[in-house]
Amino acid sequence: MISFENSQRIEQQRRYAESIARDLIRPNARYYDDHEHEFPWDFANLIWNTARKSIDSLGPDAALFDERYMLQFHINEMISWGDIGYYLCLPWPALGGIFIQVVGTEKQKERLREKFKSDRPTWVCMALTESHCGSDASAIRTRAVRDGDSWVLNGEKLFVTTAKMSLIESDGTLVVWATIDPAAGSRGIRAFIVEAKTPGVKITKLEKKLGLRASETAVVILEDCRIPLENMLGGESSTGFKGAMATFDAARPAAAAAGLGVARAVVEFVKEQLALNGIKIRYGVPRNLLTSIERDIVDMEAQLRATWLLVVKTAWLIDQKKPSTVESSMCKAKAGDVVTKIAQKGIELMGSLGYSRKLLLEKWMRDVKVIDLFEGTGQINRLVVARRILGYSSRELK
Amino acid sequence: MYSFEPTDEQKIIIEAARKLAAKEFRTRMRDADEDGKPDPEWMRSGWELGLLPASIPEEYGGYGERSALTWALAAEELAWGDLSAALALSAPNLVAIPILLCGTADQKKEMLPHFCGESYVYGSAALMEPRMDFDPNSLKTTAVKKNGKYILSGVKCNVPFAAESDWILAYAFFEGKCEGFLVSKGAKGFIVKEREQNMGMKAFPLYSVELRDCEIPSSQRLGGEAGCDFGLILNCSRVALSTMAVGVARAAYEFALDYAKNRKAFGEMIAQRQSIAFTLADMITEIEAARMLVWEAAWRLDEKKNADREAYAAMNFAADMSLMVADRAVQILGGYGFIRDFPVELWLRNARGFGVMEGIAIA
């Protein structure tokens, strides 16, 4: 039966996340934008020591909850409403950890669980992109060569979120994608687990970014990095990309949800400012009679809600173990458009005040652009949707 | 817990509506549009779906409970077949649903069985007024109470089946609020004027109507002395139009997708070009997004939650979406999108109506 009633459990946990977002995150959002490469330790410690006991999606047993993704996306949205950079600072399994939880061997899963029992915040990062390829992940050049009882990894990885936190600041994990057979294209690609402090893995650069500055984005280099054979994700029988696709499907709505948190912050802030200036939005009135500002607000809110419901529906599909590739890419592509436009519009509506660094609007616009870029650009996600609706292979629709 | 799975019963209704829409609506759509009148088969075969009687409780002659959501699910399919057909088939709702929602016990007892019979009966509502600043919340048509009767005066436009219906629910301003008044066929001062000549919805007869000191017995005020919840009726109207907008858009999208997969240019199908493929991806995404808003608003109506914002958002979004999708469909067909041998121009004309036509359907 169709229902738009959220579970009480999720609603309660979301409200708890809201208190963190409002009291701890938002007041510090500007500080970390101004102090790139500093890390909000108070937040990470709070999540690790306290909050993850109350928010199931952040804990080590997240996979046991049957509305796991519905919960996770609600939390993503809420934390990102506070600050989207903080969302990416969360000490939790994140994308790399979810890969381990979904396709890892029992031993790999157990090792991950152990790490999350540590008394210090721990991170898992994932490295896929390289300097010459992003969306075209089948073109990666990082090599994994078998040598006796080890895999030896060599290559350079870009845009690795929380690499420093995972490899240096905690006893965390790097999940890195490499090819075992460059001639085999995407079929040669496997993921490998590299533990913190493994010799041969190092961070050479922290990127300076347009936004998202509370979140660290690193270049990771692997130089004759030797790991045990058993560290191939999923073990010897790993199917590489194939087994991992469902996890990518969950990463897209997750990103969309985070972006929508920022967009909601924009709309709420602008509406508060309008109200303070005595401007009331007349809902329910035919649109040809609305003022331009009213129309912008009404449209922004409708876009926000519609896109959020696409995310919610996608979460429901994934939690129900139904295929969600089309819906995942639809909501991500749409969110990329909607959140960037809302953030840009927010500044316009506030005039020069919106452009000032005294307010967060300009920061939100810089931050949220990433939603149309990572986890597949808007174009890539359209390509995914288009191939599915047309029944075309990647050869038929390039 | 959120869920997006219709009930088994709803799935059966959707399937039946889809079949009917494909078999009876779509096939007769073009001729009806050219003739400017609904095909009688639409109402005859459509009535067999039993959508309205299934919304009316047994005590009033029906056999079910109203669900705006169930109706919206069915109406998307009907409008996918043809918008005029969907509007014509659902015109009895215009009287029956407001009575069901806001009518007095006597009004329900007297009027509702009328809409639960073996065959279709016309119904109508007069809400819109012919001026560019028309706002359903602020009507120029007025009702004045005099000697125990209401006197209605004003001019209405786009009144469905005004000439055919036995009962028309006319909306007028009374004591600063929008109220409904049941006008019977031939009532003195109820003057049906010319057929409206609109760009679309051409097979759905709409009329211009004048209320010239039209006298209405006090028992025929919707909801009696207490009046009606007009906001609720308006929300039901907005849900109805927005679900139909989704249906029309889906029709245009599906046709364009099929065309693009079969039209060759420069050695390959045009759908194999990203500019076409991405356009189709955007079309289906917007359709799905609008559908979510419609479902949420309809669900809120069924849950008796306030749906003012949701129904308004759904209608605004779906109206824009439908127009965009139909326009893109015409674009994908190129010249064929512009000629009347193909259905796409009809969908574009129909889609333009959603943002400007209020109160011609009720969910």
Interface residues (C-beta under 8 A of the other chain):
Chain A: M1 I2 S3 F4 E5 N6 S7 E67 M70 Y283 G284 V285 P286 R287 N288 L289 V298 D299 E301 A302 Q303 R305 A306 T307 L309 L310 V312 K313 A315 W316 L317 E327 M330 A333 K334 Q379 R382 L383 V385 A386 R387 I389 L390 Y392 E396 L397 K398
Chain B: M1 Y2 S3 F4 E5 P6 T7 Q10 L69 M132 D133 F134 D135 P136 N137 G231 L234 L257 A260 K261 A271 Q272 Q274 A277 F278 L280 A281 D282 I284 T285 E286 E288 A289 A290 M292 L293 W295 E296 W299 R300 E303 D308 R309 E310 Y312 A313 A314 N316 F317 G355 V356 E358
